[in-house]
């Protein structure tokens, strides 16, 4: 009987740099830790960086993915805390992209003392429109997305990647996002997409007490700018919003020259 891997092995945890302050990176849907490849070289001299792959990413073993465990975002928050516990982290800055931003918020409700601040990029508590809330997507939009994913995953990736990045299909960023999307087993991608796009974490925002830095592209297919404002007014702790002169849901891939100096500034500056 083979021995199950450690939590660090299962999530391909990478530790880089020799700085005293710890920075933990969480990635969004359709990517893995490589989504931070442009950012890491500019932080590695000043910080100790912890990167990992969320379960279900194409770089993780599909056998470890549990549809039940990851039917909501709490499973991912538990994974994050388990990784930090294994590494005996007692204080860190957490940088979370897209859904990983909300995962960090959930983890911080459970253990606020671990997170000195959360920096969110393109994060949203709810993607669906609702009464008195504009998330950016209608249910029919989501239904079409799910149908496309199930009918022809490869064709869906080819269309979704440039839309998500707000970039030309031939751009390096679109090619990179397409690569990590293609790496995911289609049934797992579908399961994860359903969990994320149908989540509603608006009610937990007031419980998030740690300082939150909200970074958002000016134009993002998945997250309208008004969502950043909503979080700013509903998160329980101190918050600051910075709208970036970028387009797309993955600015760290498509516009790293804009994102890197902003991240460096928010890592140093407190609210």
ChimeraX commands (.cxc) that place a marker at each C-alpha (Angstrom):
marker #1 position 0.00,0.00,0.00 radius 0.5
marker #1 position 1.57,3.30,-1.09 radius 0.5
marker #1 position 1.98,6.04,1.48 radius 0.5
marker #1 position -0.12,9.18,0.90 radius 0.5
marker #1 position 1.94,12.30,0.22 radius 0.5
marker #1 position 2.43,15.06,2.75 radius 0.5
marker #1 position 0.29,18.20,2.47 radius 0.5
marker #1 position 3.36,20.03,1.12 radius 0.5
marker #1 position 4.00,17.41,-1.56 radius 0.5
marker #1 position 0.35,17.22,-2.58 radius 0.5
marker #1 position 0.23,20.97,-3.17 radius 0.5
marker #1 position 3.72,21.23,-4.70 radius 0.5
marker #1 position 4.71,23.82,-2.09 radius 0.5
marker #1 position 7.67,25.96,-3.15 radius 0.5
marker #1 position 9.68,28.17,-0.77 radius 0.5
marker #1 position 11.93,30.85,-2.23 radius 0.5
marker #1 position 13.97,33.76,-0.90 radius 0.5
marker #1 position 15.64,34.54,2.40 radius 0.5
marker #1 position 13.74,37.57,3.63 radius 0.5
marker #1 position 12.35,37.68,7.17 radius 0.5
marker #1 position 8.80,38.58,6.16 radius 0.5
marker #1 position 6.73,35.75,4.71 radius 0.5
marker #1 position 4.55,36.29,1.64 radius 0.5
marker #1 position 2.15,33.50,0.65 radius 0.5
marker #1 position 0.68,33.38,-2.87 radius 0.5
marker #1 position -2.65,31.79,-3.79 radius 0.5
marker #1 position -3.68,31.40,-7.44 radius 0.5
marker #1 position -7.07,31.56,-9.13 radius 0.5
marker #1 position -9.13,29.21,-11.28 radius 0.5
marker #1 position -7.47,27.70,-14.32 radius 0.5
marker #1 position -3.93,28.46,-13.20 radius 0.5
marker #1 position -1.27,27.15,-10.82 radius 0.5
marker #1 position 1.61,28.78,-8.94 radius 0.5
marker #1 position 3.34,29.55,-12.26 radius 0.5
marker #1 position 0.88,32.43,-12.70 radius 0.5
marker #1 position 3.22,34.40,-10.38 radius 0.5
marker #1 position 6.35,33.80,-12.48 radius 0.5
marker #1 position 6.72,37.45,-13.52 radius 0.5
marker #1 position 6.22,38.72,-9.96 radius 0.5
marker #1 position 8.48,36.38,-8.00 radius 0.5
marker #1 position 11.86,37.66,-9.29 radius 0.5
marker #1 position 11.02,41.17,-8.04 radius 0.5
marker #1 position 10.18,40.05,-4.50 radius 0.5
marker #1 position 12.60,37.21,-3.91 radius 0.5
marker #1 position 15.41,39.39,-2.52 radius 0.5
marker #1 position 13.27,41.11,0.10 radius 0.5
marker #1 position 10.86,38.40,1.23 radius 0.5
marker #1 position 10.52,34.69,1.84 radius 0.5
marker #1 position 7.92,33.48,-0.65 radius 0.5
marker #1 position 5.61,30.48,-0.26 radius 0.5
marker #1 position 3.82,29.28,-3.38 radius 0.5
marker #1 position 1.50,26.29,-3.77 radius 0.5
marker #1 position -0.95,24.72,-6.19 radius 0.5
marker #1 position -4.60,24.52,-5.19 radius 0.5
marker #1 position -6.07,21.05,-5.33 radius 0.5
marker #1 position -7.54,20.46,-8.77 radius 0.5
marker #1 position -4.90,22.50,-10.59 radius 0.5
marker #1 position -3.36,20.63,-13.50 radius 0.5
marker #1 position -0.11,20.24,-11.59 radius 0.5
marker #1 position -1.80,18.31,-8.75 radius 0.5
marker #1 position -2.77,14.64,-8.70 radius 0.5
marker #1 position -6.43,14.33,-9.82 radius 0.5
marker #1 position -6.84,11.43,-7.39 radius 0.5
marker #1 position -6.52,13.85,-4.46 radius 0.5
marker #1 position -9.40,16.01,-5.71 radius 0.5
marker #1 position -12.65,15.46,-3.84 radius 0.5
marker #1 position -15.80,16.88,-5.43 radius 0.5
marker #1 position -17.46,16.88,-2.00 radius 0.5
marker #1 position -14.58,18.61,-0.17 radius 0.5
marker #1 position -14.29,21.30,-2.82 radius 0.5
marker #1 position -18.01,21.83,-3.35 radius 0.5
marker #1 position -17.50,25.08,-1.44 radius 0.5
marker #1 position -14.52,27.33,-0.79 radius 0.5
marker #1 position -14.02,26.23,2.81 radius 0.5
marker #1 position -12.17,23.12,1.61 radius 0.5
marker #1 position -9.57,25.36,-0.03 radius 0.5
marker #1 position -9.33,27.54,3.09 radius 0.5
marker #1 position -8.71,24.44,5.19 radius 0.5
marker #1 position -5.94,23.41,2.76 radius 0.5
marker #1 position -4.31,26.83,3.06 radius 0.5
marker #1 position -4.34,26.67,6.86 radius 0.5
marker #1 position -2.99,23.10,6.80 radius 0.5
marker #1 position -0.06,24.21,4.62 radius 0.5
marker #1 position 0.70,27.15,6.93 radius 0.5
marker #1 position 0.45,24.88,9.98 radius 0.5
marker #1 position 2.82,22.33,8.44 radius 0.5
marker #1 position 5.33,25.12,7.76 radius 0.5
marker #1 position 4.77,26.53,11.29 radius 0.5
marker #1 position 3.88,29.96,9.90 radius 0.5
marker #1 position 2.71,32.33,12.62 radius 0.5
marker #1 position 2.59,35.52,10.54 radius 0.5
marker #1 position 2.44,36.24,6.83 radius 0.5
marker #1 position 1.14,38.55,4.14 radius 0.5
marker #1 position -1.22,36.67,1.87 radius 0.5
marker #1 position -1.60,37.59,-1.80 radius 0.5
marker #1 position -4.62,35.92,-3.36 radius 0.5
marker #1 position -5.68,36.12,-6.99 radius 0.5
marker #1 position -9.36,35.79,-7.93 radius 0.5
marker #1 position -11.03,33.02,-5.88 radius 0.5
marker #1 position -7.85,32.66,-3.80 radius 0.5
marker #1 position -8.51,36.14,-2.43 radius 0.5
marker #1 position -11.77,34.93,-0.91 radius 0.5
marker #1 position -10.09,31.71,0.25 radius 0.5
marker #1 position -7.63,33.89,2.18 radius 0.5
marker #1 position -10.53,35.80,3.72 radius 0.5
marker #1 position -12.16,32.57,4.92 radius 0.5
marker #1 position -8.87,31.36,6.37 radius 0.5
marker #1 position -8.37,34.68,8.14 radius 0.5
marker #1 position -11.76,34.41,9.84 radius 0.5
marker #1 position -10.62,31.09,11.28 radius 0.5
marker #1 position -7.12,32.34,12.27 radius 0.5
marker #1 position -6.87,36.14,12.04 radius 0.5
marker #1 position -3.54,36.25,13.92 radius 0.5
marker #1 position -1.70,34.47,11.09 radius 0.5
marker #1 position -2.47,37.11,8.44 radius 0.5
marker #1 position -0.93,40.55,8.90 radius 0.5
marker #1 position -2.68,41.65,5.70 radius 0.5
marker #1 position -4.42,40.22,2.66 radius 0.5
marker #1 position -3.74,41.61,-0.79 radius 0.5
marker #1 position -6.46,40.59,-3.24 radius 0.5
marker #1 position -6.19,40.81,-7.02 radius 0.5
marker #1 position -9.40,40.48,-9.07 radius 0.5
marker #1 position -11.34,38.96,-6.15 radius 0.5
marker #1 position -15.11,38.74,-5.81 radius 0.5
marker #1 position -17.48,37.48,-3.08 radius 0.5
marker #1 position -20.16,36.69,-5.69 radius 0.5
marker #1 position -20.00,36.57,-9.49 radius 0.5
marker #1 position -23.74,36.35,-10.10 radius 0.5
marker #1 position -25.99,39.39,-10.15 radius 0.5
marker #1 position -28.56,39.58,-7.36 radius 0.5
marker #1 position -31.09,42.04,-5.98 radius 0.5
marker #1 position -29.16,45.24,-5.17 radius 0.5
marker #1 position -25.88,43.59,-6.18 radius 0.5
marker #1 position -24.00,43.63,-9.50 radius 0.5
marker #1 position -21.61,40.72,-9.77 radius 0.5
marker #1 position -21.25,40.91,-13.53 radius 0.5
marker #1 position -22.88,37.64,-14.63 radius 0.5
marker #1 position -26.46,36.45,-15.06 radius 0.5
marker #1 position -27.43,32.84,-14.43 radius 0.5
marker #1 position -27.90,32.32,-18.16 radius 0.5
marker #1 position -24.33,33.55,-18.76 radius 0.5
marker #1 position -23.14,30.89,-16.33 radius 0.5
marker #1 position -25.33,28.19,-17.84 radius 0.5
marker #1 position -23.85,28.91,-21.27 radius 0.5
marker #1 position -20.33,28.76,-19.82 radius 0.5
marker #1 position -21.02,25.41,-18.14 radius 0.5
marker #1 position -22.58,23.96,-21.29 radius 0.5
marker #1 position -19.59,25.06,-23.36 radius 0.5
marker #1 position -17.15,23.53,-20.87 radius 0.5
marker #1 position -18.98,20.21,-20.99 radius 0.5
marker #1 position -19.58,20.01,-24.73 radius 0.5
marker #1 position -16.06,20.80,-25.95 radius 0.5
marker #1 position -13.51,21.71,-23.28 radius 0.5
marker #1 position -10.71,22.47,-25.71 radius 0.5
marker #1 position -12.86,24.84,-27.77 radius 0.5
marker #1 position -14.10,26.48,-24.57 radius 0.5
marker #1 position -10.54,27.13,-23.37 radius 0.5
marker #1 position -9.60,28.64,-26.72 radius 0.5
marker #1 position -12.47,31.11,-26.46 radius 0.5
marker #1 position -12.40,31.76,-22.72 radius 0.5
marker #1 position -8.68,32.53,-22.29 radius 0.5
marker #1 position -8.54,35.68,-24.48 radius 0.5
marker #1 position -11.85,36.92,-23.04 radius 0.5
marker #1 position -10.66,36.46,-19.46 radius 0.5
marker #1 position -7.40,38.28,-20.12 radius 0.5
marker #1 position -8.86,40.97,-22.34 radius 0.5
marker #1 position -5.97,40.27,-24.67 radius 0.5
marker #1 position -5.27,39.08,-28.20 radius 0.5
marker #1 position -5.41,35.33,-28.73 radius 0.5
marker #1 position -1.77,35.34,-29.88 radius 0.5
marker #1 position -0.45,37.12,-26.79 radius 0.5
marker #1 position 2.00,35.30,-24.51 radius 0.5
marker #1 position -0.33,35.82,-21.53 radius 0.5
marker #1 position -3.27,34.16,-23.30 radius 0.5
marker #1 position -1.06,31.29,-24.40 radius 0.5
marker #1 position 0.17,30.82,-20.83 radius 0.5
marker #1 position -3.36,30.87,-19.36 radius 0.5
marker #1 position -4.53,28.46,-22.05 radius 0.5
marker #1 position -1.67,26.12,-21.15 radius 0.5
marker #1 position -2.60,25.92,-17.46 radius 0.5
marker #1 position -6.30,25.57,-18.28 radius 0.5
marker #1 position -5.59,22.71,-20.69 radius 0.5
marker #1 position -3.58,20.99,-17.93 radius 0.5
marker #1 position -6.69,20.55,-15.80 radius 0.5
marker #1 position -8.78,17.43,-16.23 radius 0.5
marker #1 position -12.03,18.71,-17.83 radius 0.5
marker #1 position -14.39,17.17,-15.26 radius 0.5
marker #1 position -12.37,18.73,-12.43 radius 0.5
marker #1 position -12.30,22.11,-14.19 radius 0.5
marker #1 position -16.08,21.95,-14.52 radius 0.5
marker #1 position -16.55,21.04,-10.85 radius 0.5
marker #1 position -14.24,23.84,-9.68 radius 0.5
marker #1 position -15.87,26.40,-11.99 radius 0.5
marker #1 position -19.31,25.52,-10.63 radius 0.5
marker #1 position -18.11,25.90,-7.05 radius 0.5
marker #1 position -16.48,29.28,-7.71 radius 0.5
marker #1 position -19.01,30.93,-9.97 radius 0.5
marker #1 position -21.99,29.87,-7.86 radius 0.5
marker #1 position -20.43,30.86,-4.53 radius 0.5
marker #1 position -21.82,33.69,-2.43 radius 0.5
marker #1 position -19.59,34.90,0.39 radius 0.5
marker #1 position -21.11,38.33,0.84 radius 0.5
marker #1 position -22.44,37.43,4.29 radius 0.5
marker #1 position -18.98,36.54,5.66 radius 0.5
marker #1 position -17.24,39.77,4.59 radius 0.5
marker #1 position -17.99,41.60,7.89 radius 0.5
marker #1 position -16.23,38.77,9.77 radius 0.5
marker #1 position -12.94,39.49,7.96 radius 0.5
marker #1 position -11.05,41.70,10.42 radius 0.5
marker #1 position -7.53,41.69,8.96 radius 0.5
marker #1 position -6.45,44.62,6.73 radius 0.5
marker #1 position -7.38,44.00,3.09 radius 0.5
marker #1 position -5.77,45.65,0.08 radius 0.5
marker #1 position -8.09,45.29,-2.93 radius 0.5
marker #1 position -6.46,45.53,-6.37 radius 0.5
marker #1 position -8.69,45.47,-9.42 radius 0.5
marker #1 position -8.35,45.95,-13.18 radius 0.5
marker #1 position -10.26,48.81,-14.74 radius 0.5
marker #1 position -11.91,46.33,-17.09 radius 0.5
marker #1 position -12.43,42.72,-16.05 radius 0.5
marker #1 position -14.91,40.35,-17.70 radius 0.5
marker #1 position -15.39,38.38,-14.46 radius 0.5
marker #1 position -15.25,41.13,-11.82 radius 0.5
marker #1 position -16.65,44.62,-12.44 radius 0.5
marker #1 position -14.94,47.51,-10.64 radius 0.5
marker #1 position -18.06,48.06,-8.55 radius 0.5
marker #1 position -17.35,44.72,-6.80 radius 0.5
marker #1 position -14.12,46.17,-5.37 radius 0.5
marker #1 position -16.15,49.06,-3.99 radius 0.5
marker #1 position -18.68,46.61,-2.51 radius 0.5
marker #1 position -15.94,44.71,-0.68 radius 0.5
marker #1 position -14.39,47.97,0.49 radius 0.5
marker #1 position -17.66,48.89,2.21 radius 0.5
marker #1 position -18.53,45.44,3.56 radius 0.5
marker #1 position -15.27,43.90,4.79 radius 0.5
marker #1 position -15.00,44.06,8.57 radius 0.5
marker #1 position -11.44,45.38,8.91 radius 0.5
marker #1 position -9.55,48.29,7.37 radius 0.5
marker #1 position -9.52,48.25,3.56 radius 0.5
marker #1 position -8.02,50.13,0.67 radius 0.5
marker #1 position -8.89,49.86,-3.02 radius 0.5
marker #1 position -6.59,50.52,-5.96 radius 0.5
marker #1 position -7.99,50.29,-9.48 radius 0.5
marker #1 position -5.20,49.43,-11.90 radius 0.5
marker #1 position -4.94,50.82,-15.45 radius 0.5
marker #1 position -5.12,47.25,-16.75 radius 0.5
marker #1 position -7.59,45.10,-18.63 radius 0.5
marker #1 position -8.38,41.50,-17.84 radius 0.5
marker #1 position -8.79,39.12,-14.93 radius 0.5
marker #1 position -5.11,38.10,-14.67 radius 0.5
marker #1 position -3.12,41.35,-14.70 radius 0.5
marker #1 position -0.11,39.65,-13.10 radius 0.5
marker #1 position 0.19,37.70,-16.37 radius 0.5
marker #1 position -0.97,40.28,-18.90 radius 0.5
marker #1 position 0.46,43.46,-17.33 radius 0.5
marker #1 position 3.22,42.51,-14.85 radius 0.5
marker #1 position 4.99,45.84,-15.40 radius 0.5
marker #1 position 1.94,47.54,-13.86 radius 0.5
marker #1 position 1.25,44.97,-11.13 radius 0.5
marker #1 position 4.78,44.49,-9.76 radius 0.5
marker #1 position 5.39,48.06,-8.47 radius 0.5
marker #1 position 1.85,48.18,-7.07 radius 0.5
marker #1 position 2.37,44.91,-5.17 radius 0.5
marker #1 position 5.71,46.09,-3.83 radius 0.5
marker #1 position 4.09,49.28,-2.57 radius 0.5
marker #1 position 1.17,47.48,-0.90 radius 0.5
marker #1 position 3.52,44.99,0.75 radius 0.5
marker #1 position 5.39,47.85,2.41 radius 0.5
marker #1 position 2.51,50.26,3.09 radius 0.5
marker #1 position -0.08,49.55,5.75 radius 0.5
marker #1 position -3.60,50.93,5.79 radius 0.5
marker link #1:1,2 radius 0.2
marker link #1:2,3 radius 0.2
marker link #1:3,4 radius 0.2
marker link #1:4,5 radius 0.2
marker link #1:5,6 radius 0.2
marker link #1:6,7 radius 0.2
marker link #1:7,8 radius 0.2
marker link #1:8,9 radius 0.2
marker link #1:9,10 radius 0.2
marker link #1:10,11 radius 0.2
marker link #1:11,12 radius 0.2
marker link #1:12,13 radius 0.2
marker link #1:13,14 radius 0.2
marker link #1:14,15 radius 0.2
marker link #1:15,16 radius 0.2
marker link #1:16,17 radius 0.2
marker link #1:17,18 radius 0.2
marker link #1:18,19 radius 0.2
marker link #1:19,20 radius 0.2
marker link #1:20,21 radius 0.2
marker link #1:21,22 radius 0.2
marker link #1:22,23 radius 0.2
marker link #1:23,24 radius 0.2
marker link #1:24,25 radius 0.2
marker link #1:25,26 radius 0.2
marker link #1:26,27 radius 0.2
marker link #1:27,28 radius 0.2
marker link #1:28,29 radius 0.2
marker link #1:29,30 radius 0.2
marker link #1:30,31 radius 0.2
marker link #1:31,32 radius 0.2
marker link #1:32,33 radius 0.2
marker link #1:33,34 radius 0.2
marker link #1:34,35 radius 0.2
marker link #1:35,36 radius 0.2
marker link #1:36,37 radius 0.2
marker link #1:37,38 radius 0.2
marker link #1:38,39 radius 0.2
marker link #1:39,40 radius 0.2
marker link #1:40,41 radius 0.2
marker link #1:41,42 radius 0.2
marker link #1:42,43 radius 0.2
marker link #1:43,44 radius 0.2
marker link #1:44,45 radius 0.2
marker link #1:45,46 radius 0.2
marker link #1:46,47 radius 0.2
marker link #1:47,48 radius 0.2
marker link #1:48,49 radius 0.2
marker link #1:49,50 radius 0.2
marker link #1:50,51 radius 0.2
marker link #1:51,52 radius 0.2
marker link #1:52,53 radius 0.2
marker link #1:53,54 radius 0.2
marker link #1:54,55 radius 0.2
marker link #1:55,56 radius 0.2
marker link #1:56,57 radius 0.2
marker link #1:57,58 radius 0.2
marker link #1:58,59 radius 0.2
marker link #1:59,60 radius 0.2
marker link #1:60,61 radius 0.2
marker link #1:61,62 radius 0.2
marker link #1:62,63 radius 0.2
marker link #1:63,64 radius 0.2
marker link #1:64,65 radius 0.2
marker link #1:65,66 radius 0.2
marker link #1:66,67 radius 0.2
marker link #1:67,68 radius 0.2
marker link #1:68,69 radius 0.2
marker link #1:69,70 radius 0.2
marker link #1:70,71 radius 0.2
marker link #1:71,72 radius 0.2
marker link #1:72,73 radius 0.2
marker link #1:73,74 radius 0.2
marker link #1:74,75 radius 0.2
marker link #1:75,76 radius 0.2
marker link #1:76,77 radius 0.2
marker link #1:77,78 radius 0.2
marker link #1:78,79 radius 0.2
marker link #1:79,80 radius 0.2
marker link #1:80,81 radius 0.2
marker link #1:81,82 radius 0.2
marker link #1:82,83 radius 0.2
marker link #1:83,84 radius 0.2
marker link #1:84,85 radius 0.2
marker link #1:85,86 radius 0.2
marker link #1:86,87 radius 0.2
marker link #1:87,88 radius 0.2
marker link #1:88,89 radius 0.2
marker link #1:89,90 radius 0.2
marker link #1:90,91 radius 0.2
marker link #1:91,92 radius 0.2
marker link #1:92,93 radius 0.2
marker link #1:93,94 radius 0.2
marker link #1:94,95 radius 0.2
marker link #1:95,96 radius 0.2
marker link #1:96,97 radius 0.2
marker link #1:97,98 radius 0.2
marker link #1:98,99 radius 0.2
marker link #1:99,100 radius 0.2
marker link #1:100,101 radius 0.2
marker link #1:101,102 radius 0.2
marker link #1:102,103 radius 0.2
marker link #1:103,104 radius 0.2
marker link #1:104,105 radius 0.2
marker link #1:105,106 radius 0.2
marker link #1:106,107 radius 0.2
marker link #1:107,108 radius 0.2
marker link #1:108,109 radius 0.2
marker link #1:109,110 radius 0.2
marker link #1:110,111 radius 0.2
marker link #1:111,112 radius 0.2
marker link #1:112,113 radius 0.2
marker link #1:113,114 radius 0.2
marker link #1:114,115 radius 0.2
marker link #1:115,116 radius 0.2
marker link #1:116,117 radius 0.2
marker link #1:117,118 radius 0.2
marker link #1:118,119 radius 0.2
marker link #1:119,120 radius 0.2
marker link #1:120,121 radius 0.2
marker link #1:121,122 radius 0.2
marker link #1:122,123 radius 0.2
marker link #1:123,124 radius 0.2
marker link #1:124,125 radius 0.2
marker link #1:125,126 radius 0.2
marker link #1:126,127 radius 0.2
marker link #1:127,128 radius 0.2
marker link #1:128,129 radius 0.2
marker link #1:129,130 radius 0.2
marker link #1:130,131 radius 0.2
marker link #1:131,132 radius 0.2
marker link #1:132,133 radius 0.2
marker link #1:133,134 radius 0.2
marker link #1:134,135 radius 0.2
marker link #1:135,136 radius 0.2
marker link #1:136,137 radius 0.2
marker link #1:137,138 radius 0.2
marker link #1:138,139 radius 0.2
marker link #1:139,140 radius 0.2
marker link #1:140,141 radius 0.2
marker link #1:141,142 radius 0.2
marker link #1:142,143 radius 0.2
marker link #1:143,144 radius 0.2
marker link #1:144,145 radius 0.2
marker link #1:145,146 radius 0.2
marker link #1:146,147 radius 0.2
marker link #1:147,148 radius 0.2
marker link #1:148,149 radius 0.2
marker link #1:149,150 radius 0.2
marker link #1:150,151 radius 0.2
marker link #1:151,152 radius 0.2
marker link #1:152,153 radius 0.2
marker link #1:153,154 radius 0.2
marker link #1:154,155 radius 0.2
marker link #1:155,156 radius 0.2
marker link #1:156,157 radius 0.2
marker link #1:157,158 radius 0.2
marker link #1:158,159 radius 0.2
marker link #1:159,160 radius 0.2
marker link #1:160,161 radius 0.2
marker link #1:161,162 radius 0.2
marker link #1:162,163 radius 0.2
marker link #1:163,164 radius 0.2
marker link #1:164,165 radius 0.2
marker link #1:165,166 radius 0.2
marker link #1:166,167 radius 0.2
marker link #1:167,168 radius 0.2
marker link #1:168,169 radius 0.2
marker link #1:169,170 radius 0.2
marker link #1:170,171 radius 0.2
marker link #1:171,172 radius 0.2
marker link #1:172,173 radius 0.2
marker link #1:173,174 radius 0.2
marker link #1:174,175 radius 0.2
marker link #1:175,176 radius 0.2
marker link #1:176,177 radius 0.2
marker link #1:177,178 radius 0.2
marker link #1:178,179 radius 0.2
marker link #1:179,180 radius 0.2
marker link #1:180,181 radius 0.2
marker link #1:181,182 radius 0.2
marker link #1:182,183 radius 0.2
marker link #1:183,184 radius 0.2
marker link #1:184,185 radius 0.2
marker link #1:185,186 radius 0.2
marker link #1:186,187 radius 0.2
marker link #1:187,188 radius 0.2
marker link #1:188,189 radius 0.2
marker link #1:189,190 radius 0.2
marker link #1:190,191 radius 0.2
marker link #1:191,192 radius 0.2
marker link #1:192,193 radius 0.2
marker link #1:193,194 radius 0.2
marker link #1:194,195 radius 0.2
marker link #1:195,196 radius 0.2
marker link #1:196,197 radius 0.2
marker link #1:197,198 radius 0.2
marker link #1:198,199 radius 0.2
marker link #1:199,200 radius 0.2
marker link #1:200,201 radius 0.2
marker link #1:201,202 radius 0.2
marker link #1:202,203 radius 0.2
marker link #1:203,204 radius 0.2
marker link #1:204,205 radius 0.2
marker link #1:205,206 radius 0.2
marker link #1:206,207 radius 0.2
marker link #1:207,208 radius 0.2
marker link #1:208,209 radius 0.2
marker link #1:209,210 radius 0.2
marker link #1:210,211 radius 0.2
marker link #1:211,212 radius 0.2
marker link #1:212,213 radius 0.2
marker link #1:213,214 radius 0.2
marker link #1:214,215 radius 0.2
marker link #1:215,216 radius 0.2
marker link #1:216,217 radius 0.2
marker link #1:217,218 radius 0.2
marker link #1:218,219 radius 0.2
marker link #1:219,220 radius 0.2
marker link #1:220,221 radius 0.2
marker link #1:221,222 radius 0.2
marker link #1:222,223 radius 0.2
marker link #1:223,224 radius 0.2
marker link #1:224,225 radius 0.2
marker link #1:225,226 radius 0.2
marker link #1:226,227 radius 0.2
marker link #1:227,228 radius 0.2
marker link #1:228,229 radius 0.2
marker link #1:229,230 radius 0.2
marker link #1:230,231 radius 0.2
marker link #1:231,232 radius 0.2
marker link #1:232,233 radius 0.2
marker link #1:233,234 radius 0.2
marker link #1:234,235 radius 0.2
marker link #1:235,236 radius 0.2
marker link #1:236,237 radius 0.2
marker link #1:237,238 radius 0.2
marker link #1:238,239 radius 0.2
marker link #1:239,240 radius 0.2
marker link #1:240,241 radius 0.2
marker link #1:241,242 radius 0.2
marker link #1:242,243 radius 0.2
marker link #1:243,244 radius 0.2
marker link #1:244,245 radius 0.2
marker link #1:245,246 radius 0.2
marker link #1:246,247 radius 0.2
marker link #1:247,248 radius 0.2
marker link #1:248,249 radius 0.2
marker link #1:249,250 radius 0.2
marker link #1:250,251 radius 0.2
marker link #1:251,252 radius 0.2
marker link #1:252,253 radius 0.2
marker link #1:253,254 radius 0.2
marker link #1:254,255 radius 0.2
marker link #1:255,256 radius 0.2
marker link #1:256,257 radius 0.2
marker link #1:257,258 radius 0.2
marker link #1:258,259 radius 0.2
marker link #1:259,260 radius 0.2
marker link #1:260,261 radius 0.2
marker link #1:261,262 radius 0.2
marker link #1:262,263 radius 0.2
marker link #1:263,264 radius 0.2
marker link #1:264,265 radius 0.2
marker link #1:265,266 radius 0.2
marker link #1:266,267 radius 0.2
marker link #1:267,268 radius 0.2
marker link #1:268,269 radius 0.2
marker link #1:269,270 radius 0.2
marker link #1:270,271 radius 0.2
view
